[in-house]
């Protein structure tokens, strides 16, 4: 699993590559949690899923758990550039109720108020 993390204002942008599944979920969870713990100014989370080819229930659990952390900060979560099969999995899991979808980073930042 490739993980790239950057900050943009009050948003944490996490770019993933590979499969978000049982084998990789723990590493993603731990890396994101560490950054959120270190920086209380981060209120929003953007998951760049362009290079994620598969998500299983463990991966969905990581997304849901980070959503709860961001919700506690009164922030928003956006799924960015998810390929059709991944977007379909997120929708089937009901994730559109807790996160927005965007096709560009600019659109994602606009959805969280540009912050």
N, CA and C atoms as a LAMMPS dump frame, in Angstrom:
ITEM: TIMESTEP
0
ITEM: NUMBER OF ATOMS
345
ITEM: BOX BOUNDS ff ff ff
-5.0000000000000000e+02 5.0000000000000000e+02
-5.0000000000000000e+02 5.0000000000000000e+02
-5.0000000000000000e+02 5.0000000000000000e+02
ITEM: ATOMS id mol type element x y z
1 1 1 N 0.853 -1.184 0
2 1 2 C 0 0 0
3 1 3 C 0.889 1.234 0
4 2 1 N 0.667 2.081 -0.981
5 2 2 C 1.346 3.374 -1.025
6 2 3 C 0.48 4.377 -0.285
7 3 1 N 1.11 5.156 0.607
8 3 2 C 0.401 6.16 1.385
9 3 3 C 1.181 7.466 1.306
10 4 1 N 0.542 8.508 0.818
11 4 2 C 1.132 9.842 0.791
12 4 3 C 0.189 10.771 1.541
13 5 1 N 0.738 11.537 2.468
14 5 2 C -0.072 12.402 3.311
15 5 3 C 0.425 13.831 3.171
16 6 1 N -0.528 14.759 2.966
17 6 2 C -0.162 16.175 2.934
18 6 3 C -1.266 16.981 3.6
19 7 1 N -0.886 18.151 4.056
20 7 2 C -1.838 19.062 4.686
21 7 3 C -2.097 20.222 3.736
22 8 1 N -3.336 20.669 3.707
23 8 2 C -3.706 21.833 2.918
24 8 3 C -4.709 22.612 3.755
25 9 1 N -4.254 23.667 4.405
26 9 2 C -5.107 24.397 5.331
27 9 3 C -5.503 23.503 6.486
28 10 1 N -6.803 23.405 6.707
29 10 2 C -7.32 22.561 7.779
30 10 3 C -7.661 21.155 7.3
31 11 1 N -7.232 20.83 6.082
32 11 2 C -7.55 19.519 5.504
33 11 3 C -6.321 18.623 5.468
34 12 1 N -6.539 17.366 5.752
35 12 2 C -5.534 16.326 5.588
36 12 3 C -5.906 15.566 4.327
37 13 1 N -4.977 15.495 3.386
38 13 2 C -5.218 14.779 2.138
39 13 3 C -4.381 13.508 2.163
40 14 1 N -5.055 12.368 2.102
41 14 2 C -4.399 11.072 2.163
42 14 3 C -4.573 10.387 0.815
43 15 1 N -3.471 10.217 0.095
44 15 2 C -3.489 9.543 -1.207
45 15 3 C -3.052 8.1 -1.01
46 16 1 N -3.889 7.184 -1.47
47 16 2 C -3.606 5.758 -1.311
48 16 3 C -3.42 5.112 -2.671
49 17 1 N -2.606 4.065 -2.696
50 17 2 C -2.401 3.297 -3.911
51 17 3 C -2.317 1.826 -3.568
52 18 1 N -3.042 1.014 -4.301
53 18 2 C -3.056 -0.426 -4.051
54 18 3 C -4.428 -0.877 -3.599
55 19 1 N -4.451 -1.846 -2.701
56 19 2 C -5.704 -2.375 -2.179
57 19 3 C -5.838 -1.995 -0.714
58 20 1 N -6.995 -1.463 -0.356
59 20 2 C -7.276 -1.134 1.038
60 20 3 C -8.073 -2.301 1.608
61 21 1 N -7.341 -3.228 2.216
62 21 2 C -7.95 -4.464 2.688
63 21 3 C -7.36 -4.855 4.028
64 22 1 N -7.642 -6.063 4.472
65 22 2 C -7.176 -6.539 5.775
66 22 3 C -5.665 -6.409 5.923
67 23 1 N -4.93 -6.657 4.86
68 23 2 C -3.465 -6.622 4.924
69 23 3 C -2.908 -5.205 5.068
70 24 1 N -3.641 -4.19 4.625
71 24 2 C -3.103 -2.822 4.613
72 24 3 C -3.865 -1.856 5.52
73 25 1 N -5.041 -2.24 5.976
74 25 2 C -5.892 -1.333 6.743
75 25 3 C -5.213 -0.82 8.009
76 26 1 N -4.515 -1.673 8.71
77 26 2 C -3.864 -1.261 9.957
78 26 3 C -2.821 -0.177 9.746
79 27 1 N -2.03 -0.325 8.703
80 27 2 C -1.004 0.674 8.413
81 27 3 C -1.64 2.02 8.059
82 28 1 N -2.681 2 7.245
83 28 2 C -3.368 3.242 6.876
84 28 3 C -3.958 3.891 8.122
85 29 1 N -4.661 3.108 8.919
86 29 2 C -5.268 3.615 10.149
87 29 3 C -4.216 4.26 11.05
88 30 1 N -3.123 3.561 11.285
89 30 2 C -2.095 4.057 12.192
90 30 3 C -1.441 5.331 11.682
91 31 1 N -1.139 5.394 10.393
92 31 2 C -0.492 6.586 9.819
93 31 3 C -1.392 7.805 9.901
94 32 1 N -2.66 7.627 9.543
95 32 2 C -3.598 8.755 9.572
96 32 3 C -3.866 9.177 11.014
97 33 1 N -4.075 8.232 11.905
98 33 2 C -4.331 8.565 13.308
99 33 3 C -3.175 9.339 13.928
100 34 1 N -1.951 8.971 13.589
101 34 2 C -0.785 9.661 14.126
102 34 3 C -0.774 11.13 13.702
103 35 1 N -1.04 11.382 12.437
104 35 2 C -1.06 12.769 11.95
105 35 3 C -2.195 13.545 12.617
106 36 1 N -3.365 12.946 12.743
107 36 2 C -4.486 13.625 13.388
108 36 3 C -4.195 13.904 14.851
109 37 1 N -3.514 13.003 15.511
110 37 2 C -3.151 13.188 16.916
111 37 3 C -2.152 14.331 17.081
112 38 1 N -1.223 14.425 16.14
113 38 2 C -0.179 15.45 16.213
114 38 3 C -0.669 16.845 15.853
115 39 1 N -1.761 16.963 15.101
116 39 2 C -2.199 18.265 14.608
117 39 3 C -3.703 18.438 14.79
118 40 1 N -4.087 19.057 15.898
119 40 2 C -5.503 19.268 16.206
120 40 3 C -6.146 20.303 15.29
121 41 1 N -5.342 21.021 14.5
122 41 2 C -5.892 22.023 13.578
123 41 3 C -6.515 21.382 12.346
124 42 1 N -6.254 20.114 12.118
125 42 2 C -6.83 19.418 10.957
126 42 3 C -8.27 19.039 11.271
127 43 1 N -9.205 19.604 10.505
128 43 2 C -10.621 19.356 10.743
129 43 3 C -11.29 18.56 9.632
130 44 1 N -10.63 18.415 8.499
131 44 2 C -11.234 17.748 7.349
132 44 3 C -10.294 16.668 6.821
133 45 1 N -10.877 15.678 6.175
134 45 2 C -10.093 14.575 5.629
135 45 3 C -10.541 14.306 4.204
136 46 1 N -9.574 14.323 3.3
137 46 2 C -9.831 14.006 1.897
138 46 3 C -9.074 12.727 1.572
139 47 1 N -9.791 11.701 1.201
140 47 2 C -9.192 10.425 0.788
141 47 3 C -9.036 10.449 -0.723
142 48 1 N -7.816 10.503 -1.218
143 48 2 C -7.574 10.411 -2.66
144 48 3 C -7.477 8.927 -2.998
145 49 1 N -8.513 8.414 -3.645
146 49 2 C -8.631 6.981 -3.917
147 49 3 C -8.399 6.633 -5.381
148 50 1 N -7.822 7.558 -6.124
149 50 2 C -7.628 7.356 -7.56
150 50 3 C -6.87 6.073 -7.88
151 51 1 N -5.904 5.724 -7.05
152 51 2 C -5.062 4.557 -7.325
153 51 3 C -5.393 3.355 -6.443
154 52 1 N -6.595 3.359 -5.872
155 52 2 C -7.063 2.221 -5.079
156 52 3 C -7.946 1.372 -5.977
157 53 1 N -7.557 0.115 -6.142
158 53 2 C -8.299 -0.773 -7.021
159 53 3 C -9.335 -1.632 -6.324
160 54 1 N -9.256 -1.698 -4.97
161 54 2 C -10.149 -2.593 -4.238
162 54 3 C -10.225 -2.147 -2.788
163 55 1 N -11.43 -2.215 -2.219
164 55 2 C -11.642 -1.957 -0.788
165 55 3 C -12.508 -3.088 -0.242
166 56 1 N -12.076 -3.682 0.878
167 56 2 C -12.913 -4.692 1.53
168 56 3 C -13.482 -4.116 2.828
169 57 1 N -14.112 -4.952 3.628
170 57 2 C -14.76 -4.478 4.851
171 57 3 C -13.757 -3.878 5.843
172 58 1 N -12.529 -4.371 5.864
173 58 2 C -11.507 -3.798 6.74
174 58 3 C -11.17 -2.379 6.298
175 59 1 N -11.079 -2.192 4.998
176 59 2 C -10.827 -0.859 4.46
177 59 3 C -11.968 0.092 4.753
178 60 1 N -13.195 -0.391 4.604
179 60 2 C -14.364 0.426 4.931
180 60 3 C -14.339 0.816 6.411
181 61 1 N -13.886 -0.111 7.254
182 61 2 C -13.768 0.173 8.682
183 61 3 C -12.784 1.295 8.965
184 62 1 N -11.683 1.331 8.219
185 62 2 C -10.706 2.412 8.367
186 62 3 C -11.346 3.749 7.991
187 63 1 N -12.057 3.779 6.878
188 63 2 C -12.714 5.017 6.445
189 63 3 C -13.744 5.464 7.475
190 64 1 N -14.53 4.536 7.981
191 64 2 C -15.552 4.865 8.961
192 64 3 C -14.931 5.365 10.267
193 65 1 N -13.895 4.703 10.727
194 65 2 C -13.246 5.109 11.97
195 65 3 C -12.634 6.497 11.888
196 66 1 N -12.024 6.824 10.749
197 66 2 C -11.445 8.163 10.583
198 66 3 C -12.549 9.196 10.442
199 67 1 N -13.674 8.811 9.832
200 67 2 C -14.826 9.71 9.765
201 67 3 C -15.257 10.113 11.171
202 68 1 N -15.321 9.155 12.073
203 68 2 C -15.746 9.452 13.446
204 68 3 C -14.794 10.438 14.117
205 69 1 N -13.508 10.316 13.851
206 69 2 C -12.535 11.257 14.416
207 69 3 C -12.73 12.656 13.84
208 70 1 N -12.976 12.724 12.544
209 70 2 C -13.183 14.016 11.885
210 70 3 C -14.524 14.624 12.307
211 71 1 N -15.538 13.8 12.44
212 71 2 C -16.837 14.292 12.893
213 71 3 C -16.714 14.919 14.28
214 72 1 N -15.912 14.334 15.145
215 72 2 C -15.698 14.882 16.484
216 72 3 C -15.046 16.268 16.43
217 73 1 N -14.38 16.591 15.322
218 73 2 C -13.759 17.9 15.122
219 73 3 C -14.677 18.823 14.32
220 74 1 N -15.912 18.387 14.115
221 74 2 C -16.906 19.131 13.318
222 74 3 C -16.438 19.348 11.887
223 75 1 N -15.744 18.358 11.347
224 75 2 C -15.223 18.457 9.995
225 75 3 C -15.983 17.585 9.018
226 76 1 N -15.452 17.533 7.791
227 76 2 C -16.064 16.771 6.711
228 76 3 C -15.048 15.814 6.089
229 77 1 N -15.577 14.761 5.474
230 77 2 C -14.753 13.777 4.783
231 77 3 C -15.193 13.73 3.321
232 78 1 N -14.197 13.679 2.428
233 78 2 C -14.467 13.619 0.996
234 78 3 C -13.672 12.469 0.396
235 79 1 N -14.321 11.693 -0.467
236 79 2 C -13.642 10.664 -1.254
237 79 3 C -13.343 11.285 -2.611
238 80 1 N -12.076 11.286 -2.972
239 80 2 C -11.62 11.967 -4.175
240 80 3 C -11.193 10.964 -5.239
241 81 1 N -11.687 11.142 -6.455
242 81 2 C -11.264 10.393 -7.647
243 81 3 C -11.38 8.878 -7.517
244 82 1 N -12.39 8.406 -6.799
245 82 2 C -12.564 6.952 -6.674
246 82 3 C -12.945 6.36 -8.029
247 83 1 N -12.28 5.276 -8.4
248 83 2 C -12.623 4.603 -9.656
249 83 3 C -14.027 4.016 -9.516
250 84 1 N -14.709 3.737 -10.627
251 84 2 C -16.108 3.285 -10.556
252 84 3 C -16.356 2.089 -9.639
253 85 1 N -15.508 1.079 -9.657
254 85 2 C -15.76 -0.088 -8.808
255 85 3 C -15.614 0.249 -7.327
256 86 1 N -14.672 1.102 -6.99
257 86 2 C -14.488 1.507 -5.59
258 86 3 C -15.638 2.416 -5.166
259 87 1 N -16.028 3.33 -6.036
260 87 2 C -17.156 4.223 -5.737
261 87 3 C -18.433 3.405 -5.516
262 88 1 N -18.618 2.381 -6.322
263 88 2 C -19.786 1.507 -6.177
264 88 3 C -19.76 0.803 -4.816
265 89 1 N -18.588 0.322 -4.405
266 89 2 C -18.457 -0.333 -3.102
267 89 3 C -18.768 0.644 -1.967
268 90 1 N -18.261 1.871 -2.083
269 90 2 C -18.541 2.875 -1.051
270 90 3 C -20.033 3.18 -0.971
271 91 1 N -20.666 3.28 -2.114
272 91 2 C -22.117 3.566 -2.137
273 91 3 C -22.912 2.389 -1.568
274 92 1 N -22.523 1.169 -1.944
275 92 2 C -23.232 -0.007 -1.426
276 92 3 C -23.113 -0.103 0.089
277 93 1 N -21.991 0.368 0.62
278 93 2 C -21.77 0.349 2.067
279 93 3 C -22.438 1.528 2.771
280 94 1 N -23.07 2.414 1.996
281 94 2 C -23.756 3.551 2.591
282 94 3 C -22.85 4.708 2.969
283 95 1 N -21.641 4.713 2.434
284 95 2 C -20.673 5.746 2.806
285 95 3 C -21.045 7.129 2.286
286 96 1 N -21.937 7.209 1.284
287 96 2 C -22.316 8.53 0.785
288 96 3 C -23.104 9.311 1.835
289 97 1 N -23.561 8.646 2.884
290 97 2 C -24.246 9.348 3.974
291 97 3 C -23.27 10.07 4.885
292 98 1 N -22.005 9.648 4.873
293 98 2 C -21.029 10.26 5.783
294 98 3 C -19.892 10.971 5.061
295 99 1 N -19.824 10.827 3.755
296 99 2 C -18.772 11.506 3.006
297 99 3 C -19.303 11.988 1.671
298 100 1 N -18.647 13.005 1.175
299 100 2 C -18.979 13.53 -0.137
300 100 3 C -18.034 12.908 -1.153
301 101 1 N -18.357 13.045 -2.423
302 101 2 C -17.516 12.538 -3.5
303 101 3 C -17.083 13.707 -4.366
304 102 1 N -15.84 13.673 -4.833
305 102 2 C -15.31 14.744 -5.681
306 102 3 C -14.424 14.129 -6.757
307 103 1 N -14.321 14.852 -7.876
308 103 2 C -13.496 14.387 -8.986
309 103 3 C -12.156 15.108 -9.081
310 104 1 N -12.017 16.246 -8.393
311 104 2 C -10.747 16.988 -8.392
312 104 3 C -10.449 17.455 -6.974
313 105 1 N -9.184 17.71 -6.706
314 105 2 C -8.799 18.215 -5.393
315 105 3 C -9.449 19.575 -5.138
316 106 1 N -9.532 20.41 -6.158
317 106 2 C -10.154 21.724 -6.014
318 106 3 C -11.624 21.583 -5.626
319 107 1 N -12.314 20.639 -6.257
320 107 2 C -13.717 20.397 -5.932
321 107 3 C -13.849 19.894 -4.493
322 108 1 N -12.961 19.01 -4.08
323 108 2 C -12.992 18.491 -2.712
324 108 3 C -12.778 19.614 -1.706
325 109 1 N -11.803 20.479 -1.967
326 109 2 C -11.544 21.598 -1.057
327 109 3 C -12.733 22.562 -1.023
328 110 1 N -13.367 22.774 -2.155
329 110 2 C -14.549 23.644 -2.192
330 110 3 C -15.686 23.033 -1.367
331 111 1 N -15.822 21.714 -1.389
332 111 2 C -16.89 21.049 -0.651
333 111 3 C -16.702 21.175 0.854
334 112 1 N -15.471 21.355 1.301
335 112 2 C -15.241 21.532 2.741
336 112 3 C -15.098 23.007 3.089
337 113 1 N -15.439 23.847 2.15
338 113 2 C -15.409 25.281 2.417
339 113 3 C -14.07 25.924 2.106
340 114 1 N -13.225 25.229 1.347
341 114 2 C -11.929 25.79 0.974
342 114 3 C -10.958 25.938 2.123
343 115 1 N -11.248 25.227 3.209
344 115 2 C -10.412 25.383 4.398
345 115 3 C -9.412 24.278 4.51
